[in-house]
C-alpha cells in the first residue's frame, strides 16, 4: 500500500533537485530557441554549408525555409468562437475526401491449449458531401498456430507480441496502399491520414528481419503516394523527435541533447501555425534502408516534416509527408485539410479518431473471441483445453 504521507515527505526532500532540473532545462531551451530564430533567417545556402558532407544532419531545408524568413508560418485566419471555426472547417472539407486506417489485435490466451490470435483493421472514409456520405468498415484476420510459432513459454509469448504487432502494421499499410491505388490520379485527390511516423525508427530496436519488414512496407506506402498522386499524412500527436535540434547542433548551436523539436517551437506558435517544411535527414538505420531494390528509387531524403499547432495548451503535433507534395504545390491545401479535421476532432484529426473507434477491441471483445473460438473448436472436434477460471468468466460475459 502506498503511504501518502511518506511519499509527500520523500518528494519534498527532492524539491531542490526538481527545481534545478527545471532551471537547467529552461536555460538550455532559451539558448537553442534563440539560435533557431537566428538560423531561420539564414538563406538555405548559408545553412547548407555546415551541413554539407555530414552523413546525417537531422534535417535539411526546403524552399519553404527561405520563403518563411522566420521559424514559423503564421495561420492568418482568425475566429471569434468555435462555431466560426467549425464553419471554416466545413468549407475547407466540403467535397474533399479524407481516409484513415487503424488496427487492433487480440493475442493468444495462455490458458487455452491451442494458440490463436485475431487482427482487426478498421477504416473510415468521409467524402464530405451533403447528406453525409461516408464508409466505416473492418477487415478481420485470424492467425492459427502455424503463423504464431509452435511450443510454449515466455520467449514464445514475446515472439507472439512482435509478430502480431508487425502483422497488424503490415495490414494497416496494405489497406492504405490499396486505397491510394484505387484513387490514383483523382482530382482533387483524397487525403490519407496515417496514425504514426512515415519513418519507422521505432523498429531499430527490433531484430534485423523485423526491422527490414517495417522499413520496406512503410517505404512502399510513401512510394505509392508519390506514384498515385494521393497525399499521405503521417500524424504524430505527441512527438519526441529531435531532427531540428540535431540540425541546429550541426550548424553550430548550443543545443542540449535532451531537447526535442516540439518543446523548442511551442512558445513561438499559436493555433494553426506551422513550421516551414524540412527534409528528414536522420542518422537512422531504418531510414537509411529506404531504397527500392527493384527500381533503384531512393527515398532516404524524400520524407519531410512540419510541426503544426493544433491545441492552445500542448506542444505542436508532428506532420510527416512525402516530398512530392511540396514539389507539386499540394502542401498548403493539405495542411488546411489537416487543420480542418483537427477542428472537427477538437484538437485531434477526426478521421484518425473515428478509425480508432472502428478498429478498437475491448477486453469484452477478447473474451467473446475466445469463447467463439472455444465453440469453433468444439464443432470441429479440436482437442482444446481451457482453464476453468477463464471458461467461467467467458460464460458469464458472452
C-alpha positions in Angstrom: 0.0 0.0 0.0 1.2 3.5 -0.9 1.6 5.6 2.3 0.6 9.1 1.2 2.5 11.0 4.0 5.8 9.2 3.3 5.5 9.9 -0.4 5.0 13.6 0.2 8.0 13.7 2.6 10.2 11.9 0.0 9.1 14.3 -2.7 9.7 17.4 -0.5 13.3 16.1 0.1 13.9 16.2 -3.6 12.2 19.6 -4.3 15.6 21.3 -4.9 16.6 18.7 -7.4 13.4 19.2 -9.4 13.8 23.0 -9.4 17.3 22.7 -10.5 16.3 20.4 -13.4 13.6 22.9 -14.5 16.0 25.9 -14.4 18.7 24.0 -16.4 16.1 22.9 -19.0 14.8 26.4 -19.4 18.3 27.7 -19.9 19.1 25.1 -22.5 15.8 25.8 -24.2 16.3 29.5 -24.3 19.8 29.1 -25.8 18.7 26.7 -28.5 15.5 28.6 -29.3 17.5 31.8 -29.9 19.7 30.0 -32.3 16.7 28.6 -34.1 15.3 32.1 -34.6 18.8 33.2 -35.9 19.1 30.2 -38.3 15.6 30.7 -39.6 16.8 34.0 -41.1 19.8 32.4 -42.8 19.4 31.7 -46.6 19.4 27.9 -47.3 22.8 28.2 -49.0 24.4 29.5 -45.8 22.7 26.8 -43.7 23.8 24.1 -46.2 27.5 24.9 -45.7 27.9 23.5 -42.2 25.6 20.6 -43.0 27.5 19.6 -46.2 29.4 16.3 -46.1 27.6 15.1 -43.0 26.1 11.7 -43.4 23.2 12.8 -41.2 22.3 16.3 -40.1 18.9 15.7 -38.6 17.1 17.9 -41.1 17.7 19.7 -44.4 16.0 23.0 -45.5 13.5 23.1 -48.3 12.3 26.1 -50.4 9.9 26.9 -47.5 12.9 27.8 -45.3 13.8 30.8 -47.5 10.2 31.8 -48.2 9.3 31.9 -44.5 12.1 34.2 -43.3 11.4 33.0 -39.7 10.8 29.9 -37.7 7.0 29.8 -38.0 4.5 30.2 -40.8 1.5 32.0 -39.3 -2.0 30.9 -39.8 -3.8 34.2 -40.6 -7.4 33.1 -40.4 -8.9 34.1 -37.1 -12.3 33.3 -35.5 -14.2 34.7 -32.5 -15.7 31.4 -31.4 -15.6 27.6 -32.1 -18.8 27.8 -34.2 -16.9 30.1 -36.7 -14.0 27.6 -36.6 -16.3 24.7 -37.5 -17.9 26.7 -40.3 -14.4 27.4 -41.7 -13.6 23.7 -41.4 -16.8 22.6 -43.2 -16.0 25.0 -46.1 -12.4 23.6 -46.4 -13.6 20.0 -46.2 -16.7 20.2 -48.5 -16.2 17.8 -51.4 -12.7 16.7 -50.2 -12.4 13.0 -49.3 -10.4 12.0 -46.2 -9.4 8.5 -45.3 -7.8 6.9 -42.2 -6.9 3.4 -41.1 -6.2 1.9 -37.6 -5.8 -1.5 -36.2 -6.1 -3.6 -33.1 -5.4 -7.2 -32.2 -6.2 -10.0 -29.7 -3.2 -12.0 -28.6 -3.2 -15.7 -27.9 -4.5 -16.7 -24.5 -2.1 -18.6 -22.2 -4.9 -20.5 -20.6 -6.0 -22.1 -24.0 -4.1 -25.1 -25.3 -4.3 -24.0 -28.9 -2.8 -20.6 -29.7 -5.0 -18.3 -31.8 -4.9 -14.6 -32.4 -7.0 -12.1 -34.2 -6.2 -8.9 -36.1 -8.8 -6.2 -36.9 -8.2 -3.4 -39.3 -10.7 -0.6 -39.3 -11.0 2.3 -41.7 -13.1 5.5 -42.2 -13.7 7.4 -45.4 -15.6 10.6 -45.4 -16.3 12.3 -48.8 -17.7 15.4 -47.1 -20.7 15.6 -49.3 -24.2 16.8 -48.5 -26.1 14.0 -46.8 -23.1 12.6 -45.0 -21.6 10.1 -47.4 -19.0 8.0 -45.5 -17.8 4.5 -45.0 -16.8 2.6 -41.9 -15.7 -1.0 -42.2 -13.3 -3.6 -40.8 -11.2 -6.5 -42.0 -10.7 -9.4 -39.7 -7.9 -11.9 -39.9 -7.5 -15.0 -37.6 -3.9 -16.3 -37.1 -3.7 -20.0 -36.5 -0.8 -21.7 -34.6 1.3 -22.1 -37.8 1.5 -18.4 -38.1 2.3 -17.8 -34.4 5.0 -20.4 -33.9 5.0 -23.7 -32.0 5.9 -24.7 -28.5 5.4 -22.5 -25.4 6.9 -20.4 -22.7 7.7 -16.8 -22.1 10.0 -16.4 -25.1 7.3 -17.6 -27.4 4.8 -15.2 -25.9 7.3 -12.3 -26.5 7.6 -13.6 -30.1 3.8 -13.6 -30.4 3.6 -9.9 -29.5 6.3 -9.0 -32.0 4.7 -11.0 -34.8 1.3 -9.7 -34.1 2.4 -6.1 -34.0 4.2 -6.4 -37.3 1.4 -8.3 -38.9 -1.1 -5.6 -37.8 1.1 -2.9 -39.1 1.6 -4.6 -42.4 -2.2 -5.0 -42.8 -2.7 -1.3 -42.0 -0.1 -0.2 -44.6 -1.6 -2.6 -47.2 -5.0 -1.1 -46.7 -3.6 2.4 -47.2 -1.7 1.3 -50.3 -4.8 -0.4 -51.8 -6.8 2.8 -51.1 -4.3 5.1 -52.8 -4.0 2.8 -55.8 -7.8 2.7 -56.1 -7.9 6.6 -56.2 -4.8 7.2 -58.3 -5.0 10.4 -60.4 -8.2 11.7 -58.9 -8.7 15.4 -58.8 -9.0 16.7 -56.2 -7.3 13.7 -54.6 -8.3 12.3 -51.3 -6.1 12.9 -48.3 -4.9 9.8 -46.4 -4.2 10.0 -42.7 -1.7 7.5 -41.2 -1.5 7.2 -37.4 2.2 7.4 -36.8 5.5 8.2 -38.5 6.5 7.6 -42.1 10.0 6.9 -40.7 9.8 3.6 -38.9 12.6 4.4 -36.5 10.9 2.6 -33.6 11.8 -0.7 -35.4 15.5 -0.1 -35.0 15.5 -1.8 -31.6 13.9 -5.0 -33.1 15.6 -7.9 -35.0 17.0 -7.1 -38.4 14.4 -9.2 -40.1 11.5 -7.4 -38.4 13.2 -4.0 -38.9 13.5 -4.6 -42.6 9.9 -5.6 -42.8 8.7 -2.4 -41.2 11.1 -0.3 -43.3 10.1 -1.9 -46.7 6.3 -1.7 -46.1 6.5 1.9 -44.9 8.7 2.9 -47.8 6.3 1.2 -50.2 3.5 3.3 -48.8 5.4 6.5 -49.3 6.3 5.4 -52.9 2.7 4.6 -53.6 1.7 8.1 -52.5 4.1 9.6 -55.0 3.1 7.2 -57.8 -0.6 7.8 -57.4 -0.6 11.5 -56.5 -2.6 10.8 -53.3 -1.4 12.9 -50.4 -0.3 10.9 -47.4 -0.1 12.5 -43.9 1.8 10.8 -41.0 0.3 12.3 -37.9 2.2 12.1 -34.6 0.2 13.8 -31.8 3.0 13.6 -29.2 6.4 13.7 -30.7 9.8 13.5 -29.1 11.7 13.8 -32.4 14.8 16.0 -32.4 15.6 16.4 -36.1 15.6 20.2 -35.9 17.6 20.1 -32.7 20.2 17.9 -34.4 20.3 20.3 -37.4 20.9 23.3 -35.2 23.7 21.4 -33.4 25.3 20.6 -36.7 25.0 24.3 -37.7 27.0 25.3 -34.6 24.2 25.8 -32.0 24.5 25.0 -28.3 21.5 22.7 -28.2 21.4 20.2 -25.3 20.9 16.5 -26.2 17.7 16.2 -24.1 15.7 18.8 -26.1 13.0 17.9 -28.6 11.6 19.8 -31.5 8.1 20.3 -30.2 9.1 22.0 -27.0 11.6 24.1 -28.9 8.8 25.5 -31.1 5.9 25.6 -28.6 6.0 29.2 -27.3 6.6 30.6 -30.8 3.3 29.2 -32.2 -0.4 30.0 -32.0 -3.2 27.7 -33.1 -3.0 26.8 -36.8 0.6 28.0 -37.1 3.1 25.6 -38.6 6.8 25.5 -39.2 8.4 25.5 -42.7 8.8 22.1 -44.1 12.2 20.4 -43.7 13.5 17.1 -45.1 14.3 14.5 -42.5 18.0 13.6 -42.7 18.1 11.5 -39.6 21.1 9.1 -38.9 18.8 6.1 -38.7 19.4 2.5 -39.8 15.7 2.2 -40.8 15.6 5.4 -42.8 18.9 4.5 -44.5 17.2 1.4 -45.9 14.5 3.3 -47.7 15.8 2.3 -51.2 13.6 0.3 -53.5 15.8 -2.5 -54.8 13.6 -3.3 -57.8 13.6 0.2 -59.3 16.6 1.8 -57.5 14.5 4.7 -56.3 15.9 6.4 -53.2 13.5 7.7 -50.6 16.1 8.3 -47.8 15.8 12.1 -48.3 12.3 12.2 -49.7 10.2 12.4 -46.4 9.5 15.9 -45.0 8.1 17.1 -41.7 6.5 20.2 -40.3 5.1 21.0 -36.8 1.5 22.1 -36.6 -0.1 23.8 -33.6 -3.5 22.1 -33.1 -4.3 22.9 -29.5 -3.7 26.0 -27.4 -2.1 24.3 -24.4 0.0 21.5 -25.9 3.2 21.4 -28.0 2.7 21.2 -31.7 2.0 17.9 -33.5 4.5 16.5 -36.0 3.2 16.1 -39.5 5.2 13.9 -41.9 4.6 13.7 -45.7 6.4 12.7 -48.9 8.5 15.4 -50.6 6.5 15.2 -53.8 3.6 17.0 -52.1 5.8 20.1 -51.5 7.3 19.8 -55.0 3.8 19.6 -56.6 2.5 22.6 -54.6 0.0 20.5 -52.6 1.2 21.1 -49.1 -0.7 24.3 -48.2 -4.1 22.8 -49.2 -3.4 19.5 -47.4 -2.3 21.4 -44.3 -5.6 23.3 -44.3 -7.4 19.9 -44.5 -5.4 18.7 -41.5 -6.3 21.9 -39.6 -10.0 21.5 -40.5 -10.1 17.9 -39.4 -8.5 18.8 -36.0 -11.2 21.5 -35.6 -13.9 18.8 -36.1 -12.0 16.4 -33.8 -11.4 19.1 -31.1 -7.6 19.0 -31.4 -7.1 15.6 -33.0 -7.9 14.6 -36.6 -11.4 13.3 -36.8 -10.6 10.6 -39.4 -8.0 9.0 -37.1 -10.2 9.3 -34.1 -13.0 7.6 -35.9 -10.8 4.8 -37.5 -9.5 4.1 -34.0 -13.1 3.8 -32.7 -14.0 1.4 -35.5 -10.9 -0.8 -35.0 -10.6 -0.9 -31.2 -11.0 -4.2 -29.5 -12.0 -4.1 -25.8 -11.4 -6.7 -23.0 -15.0 -7.8 -23.5 -14.3 -8.3 -27.2 -11.3 -10.5 -26.3 -13.4 -12.7 -24.1 -16.1 -13.0 -26.8 -13.5 -14.0 -29.3 -12.0 -16.7 -27.0 -15.5 -18.1 -26.4 -16.3 -18.1 -30.2 -13.0 -20.0 -30.7 -13.9 -22.5 -28.0 -17.2 -23.1 -29.7 -15.5 -23.4 -33.1 -13.0 -26.0 -31.7 -15.9 -28.0 -30.3 -17.7 -28.1 -33.6 -14.6 -29.3 -35.4 -13.5 -31.8 -32.7 -10.3 -29.9 -31.9 -8.8 -31.0 -28.5 -8.9 -27.6 -26.9 -8.2 -27.3 -23.2 -9.4 -24.1 -21.4 -8.8 -23.2 -17.8 -11.8 -23.5 -15.6 -11.4 -19.9 -14.5 -11.4 -18.5 -18.0 -14.3 -20.6 -19.1 -16.4 -19.4 -16.1 -15.6 -15.7 -16.9 -16.5 -16.1 -20.6 -19.7 -17.9 -20.0 -20.8 -15.1 -17.6 -20.0 -12.3 -20.0 -20.8 -13.6 -23.5 
